[in-house]
Amino acid sequence: MAEVVEATFRIVTPMFLGGANQKVDDGIRPPSIKGALRFWWRALHWGLSLQATGGSPSKALEHLHRSEARLFGSAADDNGAGQGRFLLNAQYAGRALKTNELPPTSAGHQYLLGQGLYHFKQGYLRSALEPGELRLRLLFRPGTDHTDRESVARALLALGLLGGLGSRGRKGFGSLALQDLTGTDLTVPCDFDHLQEAFLKLITMRPDTLPPYTAFSTQSRIDAIPGVHRNSWELLGDLGREMQQYRSWGLNGKVAGVPSEKNFTDDHDLARDAVLANPIKTHPRRAVFGLPHNYFFSSLAATNNKLDINAVAPQSGGGWSDIGANRRASPLFIHLHEFPNHQRAAVLTLLPAQFLPDTWRIGLKSKGPVRRVDVTPDWTVLHGFMDRFAERHALLEPRP
């Protein structure tokens, strides 16, 4: 393997990537890319670390942390701190789009964008980088082991088949579709028919136990939906519409103008009980989509019609964290892919893992005090969403 690895990505959907001021004028900075590579490297290497340490989760985490720090670099106060084994250069061919230049949205797009990026009256709330080309060049330090270089190249492949960058990256925005990868033995799938083969080679180790963080295991699942007669933006809108129909209760029996499916009557009733200060013993099942998870009841008095649900952590001095202080990102990833031959697909990835640390709880807050309940994620809720797509192709299936 060469000491230089180069990757070319196609940015498929608008990328809401910015610094502290949420501006995209600086383009795509290497730290953002490196953070995404770290994420997918960890996801791929949990099983390998577990195997290398004899099946001890605590030792596997230590092993993983040391390996990651050596490859990607670590903070100055960490043991063995340094710059890592490679330097990364990024070149983006595109421009920042103002809010009035972004593509028109359907109800599905608006649902996936959420409140932070879109307002039903104002439209887009932030500018974004337009779809274009991103080229990365990774220059490895002399003497870097072949296995180390290969592991980083595998993270590049995972990012370019499953991931993206920026806000709502797990909802399909800022999707990065890998087009070319040189300096490694890995190959990029050229069309839809070669996608499953790529995943079978990429994801080689899946432990039976639930990972302590977002990583591949026997419970992971990957489906691909062909984008026949749809461009990537239309395909993303269709996914958003399906998620909205699946998850939402609606208003006056309608969701985005069509009859509500009311798939989660139990969630609706539980949340209403929480708002009315009635007894509750658990949290809504849809919380497994990620936290925060909020409710609004138009039929109740305006002074007491909201319910905020989030993770709460025990504090060292006693008590619990504030209701809005902690989040739990969704274990479901939406990725829009465009192949070198211009075929399109949506890739849905489910990575079940420990939902929250053992000592944490889920807090439900309405007008009264926060009520804390045990964390009981129902993964079948997410499988139910993925099962909605009759045209899906199962690329990686869960194993009992």
PyMOL commands that set and color helices and strands:
alter all, ss='L'
color gray80, all
select helices_A, chain A and resi 30-52+57-72+99-101+107-117+146-162+192-202+232-247+265-275+285-289+302-304+380-386
alter helices_A, ss='H'
color red, helices_A
select strands_A, chain A and resi 4-11+86-93+96-97+118-119+123-124+128-129+133-140+176-182+221-226+254-255+258-259+293-296+306-312+332-338+344-350+361-365+371-373+393-396
alter strands_A, ss='S'
color yellow, strands_A
deselect
rebuild
show_as cartoon
